[in-house]
Amino acid sequence: QAIDLGEAEPIDDAVEKLRTYLRNPKVPLKQLKGSARELDEMVMQPVRQLLGDTKTILLSPDAALNLIPFEALVDENDQYLVENYQITYLTSGRDLLRENPNNNRQTPVVIANPKYQQQGEIVTLDNYRSIDLSDRVFLTLGGTQEEAEAIGQLFSEARILTDTKATENALKQVKNPDFLHIATHGFFLPKPRSEDPSNFDNPLFRSGLVFAGVEKRQSGGDDGVFSAYEATLLNLVGTQLVVLSACDTGVGDISAGEGIYGLRRALVIAGSESQAISLWKVEDAATKDLMVAYYQGLKAGKGRRDALLDIQRDWQAGEKGEEYQHPYYWASFIFSGDSTPMQF
């Protein structure tokens, strides 16, 4: 059943306002929840009237709605949607058509804490175009080292690649890992001006991850910049889960009718069954704590979506402290894909 949500412009404006609040932990909760309630009234309240007792929602958002976590919307009872619903995201409706699983999975791979200089330079993405990262500062993510080591303690068979081993080439060599965890900086570059002679429209070339060696100026090969386009070429058929514990990796170009592109779509194309990705820059220590708790839940047999949902509900309820009740901390990561428990 179709529901007309009205004009796109006021919805887009409400999304931008809420997204600004979500990315800033200093915004008072009352102010943030007011904005979240405003967007909910436009988008989800009309839908809820048709849900009845249904608590599981499969979402394939369109346009700017891809940029916010629906879990952080606030209903008419002043409750976050995460408190009452289980939400799984789809990059498109085609995600519901799953191929038979590949049981020939290999050792889990964890790539974290790449060694790079404080500032990137202009690097060349393969032989296509130049991606200018000269204004980006890539600081060491110390928490991701601890994050990787903690995951390694939970899964002793996992291959852990950090520091100088956390390279673009190492990722390209990955084949059918049981799960793939990447903890590094992500980036998304806005569409260049149309008059820019180096303009290229494909968003898969403008979003990606940064690895060791990004400060080196070189063409092709292992330049430290791994684009979403390159991610589509990975062999992830049978990989049960890909976690991108990075900054802004959930942000991509919006394409009507096809859902969000960027790394989210690329990982589906590569064959991964499910993905947990971030929608905004996240605080290092909080991300480490969330990720460790997530894998503990997965190992205990929780579903891939429910393991994340339980953490979000606990933090929102104040079990980690008052500070972490802000959606900045618990709502950044969203889950998409197969939500069933993993097979270890």
Order of alpha helices (4+ residues) and beta strands (2+ residues): alpha-alpha-alpha-beta-beta-beta-beta-beta-alpha-beta-alpha-beta-beta-beta-beta-alpha-beta-beta-beta-alpha-beta-alpha-alpha-alpha-beta
